[in-house]
Every structure is written in structure tokens, then in C-alpha cells.
Amino acid sequence: MKPEVVVLSRLGPPAVMDALEEAYELHRLWETEDREAALDAASSARGLVTTGSIGADAALMDALPALEMISINGVGLDAVDLQAAKARGIAVGYTPGVLTEGVADMAVALILAASRRLVEGDRFVRDGTWAEGEKLALGWSIRGKVVGFLGFGRIGREISRLLSVFDVRPLYHEPEAIEGVTADYRGDLVEMAQESDVLVICCAGGAATENLVNAGVLAALGSSGLLVNIARGSVVHEPDLVAALQAGHLGGAALDVFADEPRVPGDLYDMNNVILTPHIASATTETRMAMGQLVVENLAAYFSGAPLKTPAPMIGL
Ligand code: 8YV
């Protein structure tokens, strides 16, 4: 008999769902209206597939008494209660490495889109303003600018590498300086924001980074500064962000992630200096295929008694 696996959200390319379907008896939770009844029906499920953004809390694990393995389609671990998983002896796999490039590409796209007013320009053409003889305001060039990275792991470093062709000067903020990294370290986030033209958030979410980007950081980034977030909405204090944009204390923002997805602060909708995208930094066919493959491989490893290909780090728990 195939092991039962709960899947919380449809995973990207059909081939990934097909591979899951072939190997497991799936409980497709996103298809059901009555989540509680669906979880009751999944009481013998041994596997759970979730995403980086949905995660899995202790209550969900409690609702699945036979759960032995969680396979996350994502690199972020902040939404998964690893402590609860560890206490229950539940194995956890995730998908590091394979989305680095896709997410980094998106960060660069957002920087260029914001600095060159691409989204605003598109609206300008479509709503007839251009045809009326108006001129779109000038954009600005990323070339030679200072880009501060909040978080300088795999993704931050890849964004920095891509931006090197624009001769940007990278700075980074982390709790500790990283050995062997050529970008300049700044131990003080406000200081780094002050020096930066663009602040890119690419750190992990969770308690350690919650609301790190607050009014002080945004004011330091300044009235011509750009905030880019492809990491987690929780890193930004959203009311402070809205206030900074309304007051003109911040130049603009390009945001792919939000504190309470899919809800986005309504005040941002009318701001032309803000780009809003629906958490799609890893959403290319290529990247989601690679992520989905790892999700499937981690499950297969677990159910064949082999070590997970990419186990979530459980250090310090
Ligand atoms: C996606 C992510 O939201 O990797 C992560 O942590 O947030 C993203 O890649 C998602 O997990 C894809 O299903």
C-alpha cells in the first residue's frame, strides 16, 4: 500500500504533482472546504508536503498523529515549528540551493523595475496618460550605487554577484561578519541603511529578524532610497513602512513578500513608487521543478529508510 501524504498546496509544475500522485495516497488539502474533516480523514498520513510560506505549526502536527516526515517546498524554515517536529521525532526536509538563482534574478528584476519605473510606465501607457501628452518622471540608474544586503547567505551573495555587472558597491549586515566575503560588513543596520541607495532584504524570517526594518532603518535609507524584499514580510514593520512612504521618508519599495499573505496593506495600492508582487521570487517553471524534485526525493529517501537528501538543520533545538 502507498503511504498516505497530506499536501497543503498544489506544487508548481504538473510533473511534480504526478510524481507525488504515483508514489503516495494524497490528501489534497487545498481542494477541500472542510479542513478539519480532511485532516480527520488523514489520520494515518505519515508524510506532509508544505511550502516555505505555509509551513506547519504544532497544531497541524498534532492533528496528524501518524506524521513522521515533513517535506518543505522552500528554503525558509520560519513557518515550520521545528521544535515541535523534533519533539515528535518528525523528520524535516527542505529545498536549499535550488532556488538561489531564481530568487536572486527576481531581486535584480525588482531593483531594475523600480529604478526604471517599469510598472508605473506600463500603467502610464495603458491608462492613456502617455497618449494625452504627459511625460513619465525620470527613473534612476543602479550603476555605481551602494546596495546594502540585510542577510548575506546564498541568495544575498548571488544577488550581489549579479549586480556586480552594474558596478554596485555591496555592503552587508549579519549578526557577525562572514569570513572570505569581499563585500563590506556593517554591524549596525541603521548605519548600513544610511550608506545605501538600495536595501535588499534577503535574510531568514522568524523571531530573530522580526520587524528589524523599522522606522529608524527606513528613515536612514531615506527619501531617495529603495527597499526591496524577497525574503519574508515579517522582517519589515509594515505600519512603519506605510508611514515612511506616506511621509516621503522613503523613496520607494519593491515587495514580493508581506507579513500576512495574501493580505497586503491597502495603503500601498495607490502608491506609484511601490511595486507589489504575490510572493513569486521562486516561481519559475525551472526553479519550481527543481524544488519539487527535491521535495519528492526527500520523501522517497525517508520512506525507503535512507537519509534525507536535504534535511532541515535542527541545530540548537
Ligand atoms: C515559496 C519561499 O514561497 O522558499 C521559500 O521559503 O518562500 C518560496 O520559495 C514557496 O515556499 C514555494 O512553494
Residues whose N, C-alpha, C, O or C-beta is under 5 A from the ligand:
A	BS01	8YV	T51 G52 S53 N73 G74 V75 G76 H279 S282
